[in-house]
Amino acid sequence: MPRYNPDALVRDIGRRVAEVRREKGLTQQQLATKLRATMQWVQQIEYGANLTVHSLARVANALDIELENLLAAPNPSSYVMRPGRPPRGAEGEVALRERPPLAAESSRRQPRGRRRATKP
């Protein structure tokens, strides 16, 4: 039986990077600026993709922490779950919230089907 699950390990390191970044009061954009990288690259690191020893060393330097701190297990209470896309309905359609029509929308004439030109 393997000792380590590589996928879980990489995911936890990414979560730990995000946790330390938030503890330092930095946004992903601010960390990206310190790293001279793109915010998308920081997002990939925090997601657990694109992780190399080189990238972890860069992140540890930018966060001014020991590299070993990134290998510690993340705090489960620090996981931030933000709402994603709306749930899909039974037919696979995205459930949209109903909203009342705007005044301009309700007064407009609804378009009809395409009319064919009639010959005189």
VENDARA-V520587 format. One line per field, one symbol per residue. phi: phi as a letter, one per 40 degrees, with the letter a starting at -180 (. if undefined). psi: psi as a letter, one per 20 degrees, with the letter a starting at -180 (. if undefined). burial: + if it has 9 or more other ideal C-beta (glycine too) atoms within 8 Angstrom, else -. Layout:
BEGIN
phi->???
psi->???
burial->???
END
This chain:
BEGIN
phi->.ccbcdccccccccccdcccdcccgbcccccdcccfbccccccccccgbgcbcccccccccccfbcdccccccccdcccbbbcbcccccccgcccbccbcccdccccccccccccccccc
psi->pqhqogghggghgghhggggghhikqrhggggghilrqhhggggghhjqkprhghhggggghilrqhhhiiqpqohiipooqpcqqqqahjjqpoqpqqqqqghhhiqppqrrppqpqp.
burial->--------++++++++++++++---+-+--++--+-----++++++-+--+---++++++-++---+-++---+---+------------------------------------------
END
